[in-house]
Amino acid sequence: MNADVLRPGTAWILLIAAGLIDVVWALTMKLSQGYTRLGWSVLSVISLIAFVWLLGRALTALPVGSAYAVWTGIGAAGTVLIGSVLFGEALTPMRLAGVGLVVAGIVVLRSA
């Protein structure tokens, strides 16, 4: 096995971390107010670099389609929930159903 290729278990951990950092990135982008607030802007760029690097590392061992879907699902679901908690964005039954479908998709892809 190539030394640069991760074991699948490690790759999944990195992928989950990339998804969670994607949520941080979305949050810091909003807080940067269009990249006009320096501190939040710097954190946003650092978050972007971090999740792209982690995603790239995870892709050395995982199928790109499944990994990308899981990563975006974590980011999307997490951002909806964080947006609700921090910014008072509505969590309507339809939005919650959408998050539920995203999470169900992640579970299916992870087990496939």
Kinemage of the C-alpha trace (Angstrom):
@kinemage 1
@onewidth
@group {chain A} dominant
@subgroup {mainchain}
@vectorlist {calphas} color= white
{ca met a 1} P 0.000 0.000 0.000
{ca asn a 2} L 1.204 3.511 -0.817
{ca ala a 3} L 2.351 5.345 2.341
{ca asp a 4} L 0.303 8.382 1.286
{ca val a 5} L -2.951 6.391 1.199
{ca leu a 6} L -4.860 6.267 4.467
{ca arg a 7} L -6.665 3.350 5.999
{ca pro a 8} L -10.424 3.630 5.420
{ca gly a 9} L -11.217 4.162 9.123
{ca thr a 10} L -8.766 7.045 9.353
{ca ala a 11} L -10.084 8.481 6.098
{ca trp a 12} L -13.655 8.485 7.437
{ca ile a 13} L -12.517 10.326 10.566
{ca leu a 14} L -10.769 12.944 8.437
{ca leu a 15} L -13.843 13.225 6.233
{ca ile a 16} L -16.113 13.841 9.228
{ca ala a 17} L -13.662 16.426 10.542
{ca ala a 18} L -13.668 18.099 7.106
{ca gly a 19} L -17.476 18.228 7.190
{ca leu a 20} L -17.494 19.792 10.650
{ca ile a 21} L -14.860 22.339 9.644
{ca asp a 22} L -17.021 23.111 6.603
{ca val a 23} L -19.707 24.194 9.083
{ca val a 24} L -17.155 26.420 10.839
{ca trp a 25} L -16.225 27.881 7.452
{ca ala a 26} L -19.843 28.737 6.635
{ca leu a 27} L -20.284 30.298 10.067
{ca thr a 28} L -17.110 32.382 9.820
{ca met a 29} L -18.044 33.497 6.298
{ca lys a 30} L -21.309 34.879 7.638
{ca leu a 31} L -19.600 36.489 10.624
{ca ser a 32} L -16.977 38.064 8.356
{ca gln a 33} L -19.779 40.154 6.801
{ca gly a 34} L -18.586 39.776 3.242
{ca tyr a 35} L -14.960 39.526 4.295
{ca thr a 36} L -15.003 43.018 5.787
{ca arg a 37} L -14.129 41.902 9.335
{ca leu a 38} L -10.486 40.869 9.470
{ca gly a 39} L -10.540 38.348 12.332
{ca trp a 40} L -13.518 36.396 11.022
{ca ser a 41} L -12.134 36.634 7.494
{ca val a 42} L -8.827 35.087 8.565
{ca leu a 43} L -10.648 32.290 10.428
{ca ser a 44} L -12.791 31.699 7.353
{ca val a 45} L -9.778 31.286 5.069
{ca ile a 46} L -8.030 29.027 7.597
{ca ser a 47} L -11.176 26.888 7.869
{ca leu a 48} L -11.393 26.666 4.086
{ca ile a 49} L -7.793 25.517 3.778
{ca ala a 50} L -8.250 23.011 6.606
{ca phe a 51} L -11.348 21.324 5.235
{ca val a 52} L -10.016 21.168 1.684
{ca trp a 53} L -6.797 19.547 2.931
{ca leu a 54} L -8.673 17.039 5.124
{ca leu a 55} L -11.087 16.204 2.308
{ca gly a 56} L -8.177 15.678 -0.068
{ca arg a 57} L -6.458 13.350 2.380
{ca ala a 58} L -9.665 11.371 2.935
{ca leu a 59} L -10.076 10.940 -0.818
{ca thr a 60} L -6.850 8.933 -0.958
{ca ala a 61} L -8.779 6.027 0.567
{ca leu a 62} L -12.477 6.666 -0.076
{ca pro a 63} L -14.609 6.649 -3.209
{ca val a 64} L -14.948 10.244 -4.407
{ca gly a 65} L -18.720 10.096 -4.942
{ca ser a 66} L -19.538 8.769 -1.495
{ca ala a 67} L -16.977 10.930 0.274
{ca tyr a 68} L -18.103 14.126 -1.434
{ca ala a 69} L -21.752 13.394 -0.703
{ca val a 70} L -21.034 12.684 2.957
{ca trp a 71} L -18.866 15.798 3.298
{ca thr a 72} L -21.449 18.081 1.731
{ca gly a 73} L -24.210 16.433 3.751
{ca ile a 74} L -22.426 17.065 7.033
{ca gly a 75} L -21.778 20.648 5.977
{ca ala a 76} L -25.348 21.253 4.836
{ca ala a 77} L -27.073 19.660 7.820
{ca gly a 78} L -24.664 21.187 10.311
{ca thr a 79} L -24.984 24.645 8.798
{ca val a 80} L -28.790 24.512 8.899
{ca leu a 81} L -28.710 23.538 12.576
{ca ile a 82} L -26.024 26.060 13.562
{ca gly a 83} L -27.816 28.785 11.600
{ca ser a 84} L -30.914 28.094 13.625
{ca val a 85} L -29.119 28.154 16.968
{ca leu a 86} L -26.839 31.151 16.365
{ca phe a 87} L -28.828 33.298 13.950
{ca gly a 88} L -32.423 32.371 14.722
{ca glu a 89} L -33.012 30.945 11.254
{ca ala a 90} L -36.314 29.080 11.069
{ca leu a 91} L -36.357 25.334 11.550
{ca thr a 92} L -39.613 24.562 9.788
{ca pro a 93} L -40.911 21.021 9.474
{ca met a 94} L -39.801 21.002 5.827
{ca arg a 95} L -36.265 22.118 6.698
{ca leu a 96} L -36.068 19.490 9.433
{ca ala a 97} L -37.323 16.871 6.992
{ca gly a 98} L -34.626 17.955 4.548
{ca val a 99} L -31.944 17.628 7.224
{ca gly a 100} L -33.346 14.213 8.108
{ca leu a 101} L -33.074 13.109 4.487
{ca val a 102} L -29.490 14.372 4.299
{ca val a 103} L -28.563 12.454 7.459
{ca ala a 104} L -30.319 9.324 6.154
{ca gly a 105} L -28.324 9.646 2.933
{ca ile a 106} L -25.080 9.932 4.886
{ca val a 107} L -25.914 6.778 6.842
{ca val a 108} L -26.699 4.865 3.654
{ca leu a 109} L -23.545 6.040 1.905
{ca arg a 110} L -21.374 5.276 4.926
{ca ser a 111} L -22.730 1.742 5.150
{ca ala a 112} L -22.521 1.036 1.400
